[in-house]
């Protein structure tokens, strides 16, 4: 990990940079796989499953029998935990329902919006080094609340052609039954274009590795919407001298174990915290089953000592983290000044893991600094707002002349005439 003490503001932009990768070859590979899936459909998907996931699949769709089998495999304790998380996620997202209101902008001119669910959505669930069954809950629960008519879930199988049982259990609890054995770029292509087995969707959600992210971005140019641009996962912790070093280290490591390209960032006003957290990271690292992954991720980590809490807030807003943990005495005051973050965790007991699994908030969040312009997945992510307006005769009289003048000034005669004929009809 890199330790920086009292950096000048002119150095901040370099400090908050994420690791850069040469993706030119990656993008070419992704484009080739996408083109093949578009052309050959199921045959191509199965071919790439054999090549990349090392499994020869007779069919892509997960059967009801496989889901029933998974339910028997998952322990009652884990089922109970999944149901608890699902209930909390459902409660939080149901509170986000849009309430339409008609607005009379002028007498006789009424405008309003209606929220309409996206009819077909695709959910990508990683299943490689960590089968993210929690992401099933995060993506499927708001999709069901929104009223999406068709929810398609793609996830890679293991070498025996089976999907992780916890993923299937979470899907059943969340109410998703269209599940397909497809991972990586081929899954994104299948949902973007449609194949003989996998339906085409209108919007694709979900995290993934660099290949999956590149595939999502490529298909979003012409074929389908995506939830957000994203990169490797990340966490930032703001800590003062009241912070618990053991907790801070645990939060940093919980993010570092995601992948070798994950990044952890500590901003503190205390030299002692830097020393104590370093010791705790070393101690806790040895206890992790994913120690090697976390160790490589820590090579991208940055620990920064700043002069005061105001500077800490400013640096965090410059970094715009996916996850922000605030372990300070006055965490509510600090939180009130945060403007760039995906999800914020307040106080020493609010670990990032709570939001990842069961507090109720969504863990599908903007990374790589995109929190300056994007929010995480929420109920609105699955909806569109259609606007309506209604004009009476009085409304035409009130805004008609302004419409005519503005259209004429833009030299759009047909626009002007559409209003003119209505004004004349009232004479």
Secondary structure as the mmCIF struct_conf table of DSSP 4:
data_model
#
loop_
_struct_conf.conf_type_id
_struct_conf.id
_struct_conf.beg_label_comp_id
_struct_conf.beg_label_asym_id
_struct_conf.beg_label_seq_id
_struct_conf.end_label_comp_id
_struct_conf.end_label_asym_id
_struct_conf.end_label_seq_id
STRN STRN1 UNK A 2 UNK A 5
BEND BEND1 UNK A 6 UNK A 6
HELX_RH_3T_P HELX_RH_3T_P1 UNK A 9 UNK A 11
HELX_RH_AL_P HELX_RH_AL_P1 UNK A 12 UNK A 15
TURN_TY1_P TURN_TY1_P1 UNK A 16 UNK A 16
HELX_LH_PP_P HELX_LH_PP_P1 UNK A 17 UNK A 20
HELX_RH_AL_P HELX_RH_AL_P2 UNK A 24 UNK A 40
TURN_TY1_P TURN_TY1_P2 UNK A 41 UNK A 41
HELX_RH_AL_P HELX_RH_AL_P3 UNK A 42 UNK A 52
BEND BEND2 UNK A 53 UNK A 53
BEND BEND3 UNK A 58 UNK A 58
BEND BEND4 UNK A 60 UNK A 60
STRN STRN2 UNK A 61 UNK A 61
HELX_LH_PP_P HELX_LH_PP_P2 UNK A 62 UNK A 63
HELX_RH_AL_P HELX_RH_AL_P4 UNK A 64 UNK A 73
BEND BEND5 UNK A 74 UNK A 74
HELX_RH_AL_P HELX_RH_AL_P5 UNK A 76 UNK A 94
TURN_TY1_P TURN_TY1_P3 UNK A 95 UNK A 96
STRN STRN3 UNK A 103 UNK A 106
TURN_TY1_P TURN_TY1_P4 UNK A 107 UNK A 108
STRN STRN4 UNK A 109 UNK A 117
BEND BEND6 UNK A 119 UNK A 119
STRN STRN5 UNK A 120 UNK A 125
BEND BEND7 UNK A 128 UNK A 130
HELX_RH_AL_P HELX_RH_AL_P6 UNK A 133 UNK A 146
TURN_TY1_P TURN_TY1_P5 UNK A 147 UNK A 147
BEND BEND8 UNK A 149 UNK A 149
STRN STRN6 UNK A 150 UNK A 155
TURN_TY1_P TURN_TY1_P6 UNK A 159 UNK A 160
BEND BEND9 UNK A 161 UNK A 161
HELX_RH_AL_P HELX_RH_AL_P7 UNK A 165 UNK A 174
TURN_TY1_P TURN_TY1_P7 UNK A 175 UNK A 175
STRN STRN7 UNK A 178 UNK A 181
HELX_RH_AL_P HELX_RH_AL_P8 UNK A 184 UNK A 193
BEND BEND10 UNK A 196 UNK A 198
HELX_LH_PP_P HELX_LH_PP_P3 UNK A 199 UNK A 200
BEND BEND11 UNK A 202 UNK A 202
STRN STRN8 UNK A 203 UNK A 205
HELX_RH_AL_P HELX_RH_AL_P9 UNK A 210 UNK A 219
TURN_TY1_P TURN_TY1_P8 UNK A 220 UNK A 223
STRN STRN9 UNK A 225 UNK A 226
BEND BEND12 UNK A 227 UNK A 227
BEND BEND13 UNK A 232 UNK A 232
STRN STRN10 UNK A 234 UNK A 239
TURN_TY1_P TURN_TY1_P9 UNK A 241 UNK A 242
BEND BEND14 UNK A 243 UNK A 243
HELX_RH_AL_P HELX_RH_AL_P10 UNK A 245 UNK A 256
TURN_TY1_P TURN_TY1_P10 UNK A 257 UNK A 258
TURN_TY1_P TURN_TY1_P11 UNK A 260 UNK A 261
STRN STRN11 UNK A 263 UNK A 268
BEND BEND15 UNK A 269 UNK A 269
HELX_RH_AL_P HELX_RH_AL_P11 UNK A 271 UNK A 285
TURN_TY1_P TURN_TY1_P12 UNK A 286 UNK A 287
TURN_TY1_P TURN_TY1_P13 UNK A 289 UNK A 290
HELX_RH_AL_P HELX_RH_AL_P12 UNK A 291 UNK A 298
TURN_TY1_P TURN_TY1_P14 UNK A 299 UNK A 300
STRN STRN12 UNK A 302 UNK A 305
BEND BEND16 UNK A 307 UNK A 308
HELX_RH_AL_P HELX_RH_AL_P13 UNK A 309 UNK A 319
STRN STRN13 UNK A 321 UNK A 327
BEND BEND17 UNK A 328 UNK A 328
TURN_TY1_P TURN_TY1_P15 UNK A 329 UNK A 330
HELX_RH_AL_P HELX_RH_AL_P14 UNK A 331 UNK A 336
TURN_TY1_P TURN_TY1_P16 UNK A 337 UNK A 337
BEND BEND18 UNK A 340 UNK A 340
STRN STRN14 UNK A 341 UNK A 346
BEND BEND19 UNK A 347 UNK A 347
TURN_TY1_P TURN_TY1_P17 UNK A 348 UNK A 349
HELX_RH_AL_P HELX_RH_AL_P15 UNK A 352 UNK A 357
TURN_TY1_P TURN_TY1_P18 UNK A 358 UNK A 358
BEND BEND20 UNK A 359 UNK A 361
TURN_TY1_P TURN_TY1_P19 UNK A 368 UNK A 369
HELX_RH_3T_P HELX_RH_3T_P2 UNK A 370 UNK A 372
TURN_TY1_P TURN_TY1_P20 UNK A 373 UNK A 373
HELX_RH_3T_P HELX_RH_3T_P3 UNK A 379 UNK A 382
STRN STRN15 UNK A 383 UNK A 391
HELX_RH_AL_P HELX_RH_AL_P16 UNK A 393 UNK A 409
TURN_TY1_P TURN_TY1_P21 UNK A 410 UNK A 411
HELX_RH_AL_P HELX_RH_AL_P17 UNK A 413 UNK A 425
TURN_TY1_P TURN_TY1_P22 UNK A 426 UNK A 426
#
